[in-house]
Amino acid sequence: MLEKLKRIDETKIEIPADYKPGMRVGGIIYVDEVLEKALETQSVEQVANVATLPGIVKASMAMPDIHTGYGFAIGGVAAFELEGGIVSPGGVGYDINCGVRLLRSNLKREEAALRMKDLVGVLYTEIPSGVGSKGKIRLDPGNERELLLRGARWAVEQGFGNAEDLGKIESGGCIDGADPSLISSKAYERGRAQQGTLGSGNHFLEVQYIDEIYDEKAANSLGLFKDHVTVMIHTGSRGFGHQVCTDFLEVMERAINKYRIGLPDKELACAPLESPEARDYLAAMRAAANYAWANRQCIMHWAREAFLKVFQASPKKLGMELIYDVAHNIAKIEDHEVNGKKMKLIVHRKGATRAFPPGHPELPEIYRPLGQPVLIPGDMGRASYVLLGTEKAMKETFGSTCHGAGRIMSRHQAIKRAKGRAIWREMEDRGIIVRSAGRETLAEEMSEAYKDISSVVDVVHRAGISKKVARLRPLGVIKG
């Protein structure tokens, strides 16, 4: 089947609309010839499967970090009309509003490196991580519901950070339309003790330094300067969001029979957007998204406190300010233009990041002249990137770009490959201090398990759907 794929240009290939029966539109995958060799047949099938869903417009898309996911490929982007379209939990993912947050600082690399072991130790102590980790925040049913309605605003009101932070978070750290009454008791139970925790798997907190600047003017406008230290936080809605997804997949599986929606894969279970099932899922998804924004806000607050403790400096001297926070597992109703016609669409981004252009009304005023900051984390041993959104992304990909490196090994394969190796020591030999809740996590997340982040970012940069601003290298990492 893969021989049916056609190369459009150096950065993208097309899945023609006759690739398989039932496709309503074609597919587009952003890959160059090198990354094309790593394409999994199953993930290509998933992009084609999404193209069969009712109400899809333009194309089913995937970014260069594409790999096989549940229903939709991870790295997938698809937009649907509000009338006649659908919403699918598989197009958002289990970890609702998994996302990335970046802080800048006035610290220089040399100064930070001297205290990195101490800093990583304090960060590891102060920020709970690992499977089933429990946080320092204890929520009762009343304030958990308030958190689900208010997101990062709730966290700021509780003293975790300040009001200025909210202006530099996608959707202001809170998406309207959440309904806590739709959340199951099991989801509440799982979320109660996990607020303010990093979790496990590919989630991390990383202390980095800026080793390369590609656009000095844009970097300086963002507060990024060569050799300065940054902090990146990558986590989501924890067990709470996972349970919301699980609960609503059952609802959607019943809905496909009720509404007689034919699907090539039951993992694409969905409901018509105007149906009560879709409305309920979106309201619950928004509650989980707000949980995730509050979670990253609390973790950022403790990270700031850890820096203050280790470096014995005033907040002003440290200058630890939020650059931005982006979601990459979410469905949002947005305004887009399709074939010259302005339309409201529901855009599913699963392992994909918004990349809105300069002047977009949803951007914070401070970034409107620049475009949206795009934060792309790599694996724990290589690099991460800051980019900016572009007008071309708005025209081609519904204002979307990649979200990370993308796995090329399963977790089981990575553990097998790492047998007999001390990954933490290998990283320390390269000047990176790492702490993890378990040895297996480091094996699962070693660099070889992922595509080269530089190659992935180069594709979206050359395609013009986001443009490189700066590269960040790790100094210290906390993993679950």
NORRA-V396911 format. One record per residue. N is the residue number from 1. SS is DSSP state (H for helix, E for strand, L for the rest). OMEGA is omega in whole degrees, -180 to 180 (none if undefined). NEAR is the number of other C-alpha atoms within 12 Angstrom. Layout:
n;ss;omega;near
N;SS;OMEGA;NEAR
N;SS;OMEGA;NEAR
//
This chain:
n;ss;omega;near
1;L;-175;16
2;H;178;22
3;H;177;13
4;H;-179;20
5;L;-179;27
6;E;177;25
7;E;179;22
8;E;177;19
9;E;-172;17
10;L;-176;23
11;L;-180;31
12;E;177;32
13;E;-178;33
14;E;167;33
15;E;-176;37
16;L;-176;31
17;L;176;26
18;L;179;20
19;L;176;27
20;L;-179;26
21;L;174;19
22;L;180;21
23;L;180;31
24;L;179;26
25;L;174;32
26;E;176;36
27;E;176;43
28;E;176;38
29;E;179;50
30;L;176;50
31;L;171;40
32;L;-175;30
33;H;179;22
34;H;-179;19
35;H;178;33
36;H;-179;32
37;L;-179;14
38;L;-179;27
39;L;175;33
40;L;177;26
41;H;-177;21
42;H;-180;23
43;H;175;36
44;H;177;46
45;H;-179;39
46;H;176;45
47;H;179;51
48;H;179;47
49;H;180;44
50;H;-179;53
51;L;178;45
52;L;-173;36
53;L;-178;43
54;L;173;36
55;L;-180;31
56;E;180;37
57;L;175;40
58;L;-177;32
59;E;166;35
60;E;-171;47
61;E;173;52
62;E;-178;53
63;E;-174;53
64;E;176;54
65;E;-177;48
66;E;167;44
67;E;-171;41
68;L;179;31
69;L;178;33
70;L;180;33
71;L;174;37
72;L;170;47
73;L;171;46
74;E;-170;44
75;E;-176;49
76;E;176;55
77;E;177;54
78;E;-180;56
79;E;-176;48
80;E;176;43
81;E;179;32
82;L;176;28
83;L;180;19
84;L;179;22
85;L;-176;31
86;E;166;45
87;E;-177;51
88;L;177;52
89;H;177;46
90;H;177;47
91;H;177;51
92;L;179;53
93;L;-180;46
94;L;-178;37
95;L;-177;42
96;L;-177;43
97;L;160;52
98;L;-176;47
99;E;-173;50
100;E;178;50
101;E;-178;50
102;E;174;46
103;E;172;45
104;E;176;38
105;E;175;38
106;E;-179;31
107;E;175;36
108;E;-177;28
109;H;-175;28
110;H;-179;19
111;H;-178;20
112;H;-176;32
113;H;-180;27
114;H;-177;19
115;L;-171;25
116;H;180;35
117;H;178;24
118;H;-177;22
119;H;-180;37
120;H;177;37
121;H;-180;25
122;H;179;27
123;H;-179;41
124;H;179;34
125;H;-172;23
126;H;-176;30
127;L;-177;42
128;L;180;38
129;L;179;38
130;L;-179;32
131;L;177;24
132;L;-178;23
133;L;180;26
134;L;-174;28
135;L;-180;29
136;L;-178;22
137;L;176;28
138;L;-176;20
139;L;168;26
140;L;-176;16
141;H;-179;20
142;H;-177;15
143;H;173;24
144;H;177;35
145;H;179;30
146;H;177;27
147;H;-178;43
148;H;178;47
149;H;-168;35
150;H;175;36
151;L;-178;43
152;H;177;47
153;H;177;36
154;H;-178;33
155;H;179;40
156;H;179;30
157;H;178;21
158;L;178;22
159;L;179;18
160;L;-178;30
161;L;-175;30
162;L;-174;24
163;H;180;22
164;H;180;21
165;H;-172;36
166;H;-179;33
167;L;-177;26
168;L;177;34
169;E;175;42
170;H;-178;40
171;H;-180;33
172;H;179;32
173;H;-179;43
174;L;178;39
175;L;-179;36
176;L;175;24
177;L;176;26
178;L;178;29
179;L;-178;27
180;H;-179;35
181;H;-179;22
182;H;-176;28
183;L;-179;36
184;L;179;27
185;H;179;19
186;H;178;19
187;H;177;35
188;H;-178;36
189;H;-179;24
190;H;-177;29
191;H;-171;44
192;H;-175;35
193;L;-173;27
194;L;176;41
195;L;-178;49
196;L;178;40
197;L;-175;51
198;L;-178;51
199;L;-172;43
200;L;178;35
201;L;-175;34
202;L;179;43
203;L;-177;41
204;E;161;47
205;E;-174;49
206;E;170;49
207;E;-172;49
208;E;168;48
209;E;-178;41
210;E;-175;39
211;E;-179;27
212;E;175;24
213;E;-178;28
214;L;-179;24
215;L;-172;22
216;H;-178;19
217;H;180;16
218;H;-179;27
219;H;-179;31
220;H;177;20
221;H;178;22
222;H;-177;35
223;L;-179;32
224;L;-178;43
225;L;-176;31
226;L;179;30
227;L;176;28
228;E;-177;37
229;E;175;39
230;E;175;49
231;E;178;51
232;E;179;50
233;E;-180;53
234;E;176;51
235;E;-176;51
236;L;-171;48
237;L;172;50
238;H;-178;50
239;H;179;38
240;H;-179;45
241;H;179;47
242;H;-179;36
243;H;176;30
244;H;179;43
245;H;-180;45
246;H;-179;31
247;H;-174;27
248;H;172;38
249;H;176;35
250;H;178;25
251;H;-177;26
252;H;178;36
253;H;175;29
254;H;-177;19
255;H;-178;30
256;H;175;31
257;H;-179;18
258;H;-176;18
259;L;177;24
260;L;178;16
261;L;178;27
262;L;-177;25
263;L;175;29
264;L;-177;24
265;L;-177;25
266;H;177;27
267;H;176;30
268;H;-178;38
269;L;-172;42
270;L;176;47
271;E;176;42
272;E;-173;35
273;L;-178;33
274;L;-177;21
275;L;177;24
276;H;179;21
277;H;180;32
278;H;180;32
279;H;180;27
280;H;179;34
281;H;-178;46
282;H;180;43
283;H;177;31
284;H;177;42
285;H;180;54
286;H;176;44
287;H;178;46
288;H;177;59
289;H;179;55
290;H;175;50
291;H;-178;56
292;H;179;58
293;H;176;56
294;H;-179;53
295;H;-180;56
296;H;179;54
297;H;-180;53
298;H;180;42
299;H;178;47
300;H;-180;48
301;H;180;35
302;H;176;35
303;H;177;45
304;H;-179;41
305;H;179;27
306;H;178;31
307;H;179;37
308;H;-178;24
309;H;-174;22
310;H;-175;25
311;H;176;25
312;L;-179;16
313;L;178;19
314;L;177;17
315;H;-179;21
316;H;-179;14
317;H;179;16
318;H;177;28
319;L;-178;25
320;L;-177;35
321;E;177;36
322;E;173;36
323;E;-180;40
324;E;176;45
325;E;-179;48
326;E;174;50
327;E;173;52
328;L;170;48
329;E;-173;46
330;E;171;52
331;E;-176;43
332;E;175;41
333;E;-173;29
334;E;175;26
335;E;178;25
336;E;177;31
337;E;179;23
338;E;-178;22
339;L;177;11
340;L;-178;9
341;E;178;13
342;E;-176;13
343;E;167;21
344;E;-177;21
345;E;169;31
346;E;-175;36
347;E;175;44
348;E;173;50
349;E;180;48
350;E;-172;49
351;L;177;51
352;L;-172;51
353;E;171;52
354;E;177;51
355;L;-175;46
356;L;-172;42
357;L;173;37
358;L;176;28
359;L;-178;20
360;L;-175;26
361;L;-180;18
362;L;-180;25
363;L;172;31
364;L;-176;30
365;H;-177;18
366;H;-178;24
367;H;-175;31
368;L;178;23
369;L;-174;22
370;L;-166;32
371;L;-175;38
372;L;171;46
373;E;179;49
374;E;-174;52
375;E;-176;47
376;E;179;49
377;L;173;50
378;L;173;45
379;L;-170;41
380;L;-178;51
381;L;-173;42
382;L;-174;36
383;E;170;38
384;E;-174;45
385;E;168;47
386;E;177;52
387;E;174;45
388;E;176;46
389;E;-174;44
390;L;176;37
391;H;-180;29
392;H;176;26
393;H;-179;36
394;H;-178;29
395;H;-171;25
396;H;-167;37
397;L;-177;47
398;L;178;44
399;L;-176;41
400;E;175;51
401;E;-176;57
402;L;-179;57
403;L;-178;47
404;L;-178;45
405;L;-178;45
406;L;-177;44
407;E;169;39
408;L;176;31
409;L;171;26
410;L;179;22
411;H;179;24
412;H;179;17
413;H;-179;20
414;H;179;26
415;H;179;25
416;H;-180;18
417;H;-175;23
418;L;-176;26
419;L;180;17
420;L;180;12
421;L;173;18
422;L;-174;21
423;H;-179;33
424;H;-180;32
425;H;177;20
426;H;180;20
427;H;179;27
428;H;177;21
429;H;178;14
430;L;176;18
431;L;-179;24
432;L;179;31
433;E;-177;37
434;E;172;42
435;E;-178;38
436;E;179;39
437;L;-180;29
438;L;-179;24
439;H;-178;27
440;H;179;31
441;H;-180;34
442;H;178;41
443;H;180;40
444;H;-171;35
445;L;-179;45
446;L;-173;41
447;H;-176;31
448;H;-179;30
449;H;-174;32
450;E;169;36
451;L;176;34
452;L;-176;31
453;H;-179;36
454;H;179;33
455;H;180;32
456;H;-178;42
457;H;178;45
458;H;-180;34
459;H;-178;34
460;H;177;46
461;H;-180;35
462;H;178;26
463;H;178;34
464;L;-179;31
465;L;165;40
466;E;-175;44
467;E;-175;40
468;E;176;38
469;E;-176;39
470;E;175;40
471;E;-177;39
472;E;180;46
473;E;-178;38
474;E;171;42
475;E;-179;45
476;E;-175;44
477;E;169;44
478;E;178;51
479;E;175;45
480;L;none;37
//
